[in-house]
Amino acid sequence: MRHTIRATIAAVVTAAVAACSATVWAQSTIGQIKLTEKHVEGFIAAQKDMSVVVEKMQGAASRSPNPRYEAELEAVTKKYGFKNFVEYEAVAANISMVMAAIDPQTKAFTDPQSAIKKEIEDVSADKTIPDNEKKQLLEELNEALKAAQPIQFPGNVELVKKYYDKIDAALG
């Protein structure tokens, strides 16, 4: 499901960002960038190591930034070809934006606002999602709808489509 992919990306990035004092996670402040194959391949390759750091951060259960984790995040991002965590974050946000608008079965792209509206309908109609989880998902989707922007770099769509299955597998 699309919401699962976006939720996974968002969870990884949000958890990492929550622990980093120097970084603020907001799509509107990160903005759209033109993705390259190197960006997407680096993002895919980084997922396993990034997940390890995020799990440590979540296990620490500390609300204050931890310089050790910040250093680990920076090391992981540099290991996979990113200048820093901020660049990784921008790539993750842009991949997430496109992934959320691609149908997993057909790989057809729908503009972000239409995709989010469809996902809101799907989640609302899904009787298998527990009410508390559904409420949270709908809140997140409605916030995403408010922030949804048209894709500025159409090449990002084709690039993410090309790597869709690998991105999905890396996040799985």
C-alpha positions as CSV (number, residue, x, y, z in Angstrom):
1,M,0.0,0.0,0.0
2,R,1.2,3.5,-0.7
3,H,0.5,4.7,2.8
4,T,2.8,2.0,4.1
5,I,5.7,3.1,1.9
6,R,5.3,6.7,2.8
7,A,4.8,5.9,6.4
8,T,8.0,3.8,6.4
9,I,10.0,6.6,4.8
10,A,8.5,9.2,7.0
11,A,9.1,7.1,10.1
12,V,12.7,6.6,9.4
13,V,13.4,10.2,8.4
14,T,11.2,11.7,11.1
15,A,12.7,9.6,13.9
16,A,16.2,10.5,12.7
17,V,15.3,14.2,12.4
18,A,13.6,14.3,15.8
19,A,16.9,13.4,17.4
20,C,18.9,15.9,15.4
21,S,18.9,19.5,16.7
22,A,20.4,21.1,13.6
23,T,17.8,19.7,11.3
24,V,14.1,20.6,10.8
25,W,11.9,18.2,8.9
26,A,9.3,19.9,6.8
27,Q,8.8,19.3,3.1
28,S,8.1,23.0,2.6
29,T,11.5,23.9,4.0
30,I,13.4,21.1,2.3
31,G,11.9,21.8,-1.1
32,Q,12.1,19.8,-4.2
33,I,15.4,18.8,-5.8
34,K,16.2,17.1,-9.1
35,L,17.0,13.5,-8.2
36,T,19.9,11.7,-9.8
37,E,20.5,8.0,-10.1
38,K,23.3,8.4,-7.6
39,H,20.8,9.9,-5.1
40,V,18.3,7.1,-5.5
41,E,20.9,4.3,-5.5
42,G,22.5,5.9,-2.4
43,F,19.1,6.1,-0.7
44,I,18.4,2.5,-1.4
45,A,21.8,1.3,-0.2
46,A,21.6,3.4,3.0
47,Q,18.4,2.0,4.3
48,K,19.8,-0.9,6.2
49,D,22.4,1.1,8.0
50,M,20.0,4.0,8.5
51,S,17.4,1.6,10.1
52,V,20.0,0.4,12.5
53,V,20.8,3.9,13.7
54,V,17.1,4.8,14.0
55,E,16.4,1.7,16.0
56,K,19.2,2.7,18.4
57,M,17.7,6.1,18.7
58,Q,14.3,4.8,19.4
59,G,15.7,2.4,21.9
60,A,17.4,5.2,23.8
61,A,14.0,6.9,24.2
62,S,15.6,10.2,24.9
63,R,13.8,13.5,23.9
64,S,17.0,15.5,23.8
65,P,19.4,15.3,20.8
66,N,22.2,12.9,21.1
67,P,25.5,13.9,19.4
68,R,26.5,10.3,19.1
69,Y,23.4,9.5,17.0
70,E,23.8,12.7,15.0
71,A,27.4,11.6,14.2
72,E,26.2,8.1,13.2
73,L,23.6,9.6,10.9
74,E,26.2,11.8,9.3
75,A,28.5,8.8,8.9
76,V,25.9,6.7,7.2
77,T,24.8,9.4,4.8
78,K,28.4,10.1,3.8
79,K,29.2,6.4,3.5
80,Y,26.5,6.2,0.8
81,G,27.6,9.3,-1.1
82,F,25.6,12.1,0.4
83,K,27.2,15.4,1.5
84,N,25.4,15.3,4.8
85,F,22.2,14.2,6.5
86,V,20.4,17.3,5.2
87,E,21.0,16.1,1.6
88,Y,19.9,12.6,2.5
89,E,16.7,14.1,4.0
90,A,16.0,16.1,0.9
91,V,16.4,13.0,-1.3
92,A,14.2,10.9,1.1
93,A,11.5,13.6,1.0
94,N,11.6,13.8,-2.8
95,I,11.5,10.0,-3.2
96,S,8.6,9.8,-0.7
97,M,6.7,12.5,-2.6
98,V,6.9,10.6,-5.8
99,M,6.4,7.1,-4.3
100,A,3.2,8.3,-2.6
101,A,1.8,9.2,-6.0
102,I,2.7,5.9,-7.8
103,D,0.3,3.0,-7.9
104,P,2.2,-0.1,-6.6
105,Q,0.5,-2.4,-9.0
106,T,0.4,-0.4,-12.3
107,K,3.3,1.9,-11.5
108,A,1.1,4.7,-12.9
109,F,1.9,8.2,-11.5
110,T,-0.9,10.4,-10.2
111,D,-0.2,14.0,-9.1
112,P,0.4,14.2,-5.4
113,Q,-2.9,15.9,-4.4
114,S,-5.0,13.4,-6.4
115,A,-3.0,10.5,-4.9
116,I,-3.4,11.7,-1.3
117,K,-7.2,12.3,-1.8
118,K,-7.5,8.7,-3.2
119,E,-5.5,7.4,-0.2
120,I,-7.7,9.3,2.2
121,E,-10.7,7.6,0.6
122,D,-9.0,4.2,0.7
123,V,-8.0,4.5,4.4
124,S,-11.5,5.8,5.3
125,A,-13.1,2.8,3.7
126,D,-10.7,0.2,5.0
127,K,-12.4,-1.7,7.8
128,T,-9.2,-3.7,8.7
129,I,-7.4,-0.6,10.1
130,P,-8.0,-0.1,13.8
131,D,-9.9,3.1,14.6
132,N,-7.0,4.8,16.5
133,E,-4.6,4.0,13.7
134,K,-7.0,5.1,11.1
135,K,-7.6,8.4,12.9
136,Q,-3.8,9.0,13.0
137,L,-3.3,8.0,9.4
138,L,-6.1,10.3,8.3
139,E,-4.7,13.2,10.3
140,E,-1.3,12.6,8.6
141,L,-2.8,12.3,5.2
142,N,-4.9,15.5,5.6
143,E,-1.7,17.4,6.7
144,A,0.1,15.9,3.7
145,L,-2.7,17.1,1.4
146,K,-2.4,20.7,2.7
147,A,1.4,20.6,2.0
148,A,1.1,18.7,-1.3
149,Q,2.9,20.4,-4.2
150,P,3.0,19.5,-7.9
151,I,6.2,17.7,-8.9
152,Q,8.7,20.3,-10.1
153,F,11.1,17.9,-11.7
154,P,9.2,15.4,-14.0
155,G,12.4,13.4,-14.4
156,N,12.1,12.5,-10.7
157,V,8.9,10.5,-11.5
158,E,10.6,8.4,-14.2
159,L,13.7,7.8,-12.0
160,V,11.6,6.7,-9.0
161,K,9.5,4.5,-11.3
162,K,12.7,2.9,-12.6
163,Y,13.8,2.1,-9.0
164,Y,10.3,1.6,-7.5
165,D,10.7,-2.1,-6.7
166,K,14.2,-1.7,-5.2
167,I,13.1,1.3,-3.1
168,D,10.1,-0.7,-1.9
169,A,12.3,-3.7,-1.1
170,A,14.8,-1.6,0.8
171,L,12.1,-0.1,2.9
172,G,10.4,-3.5,3.5
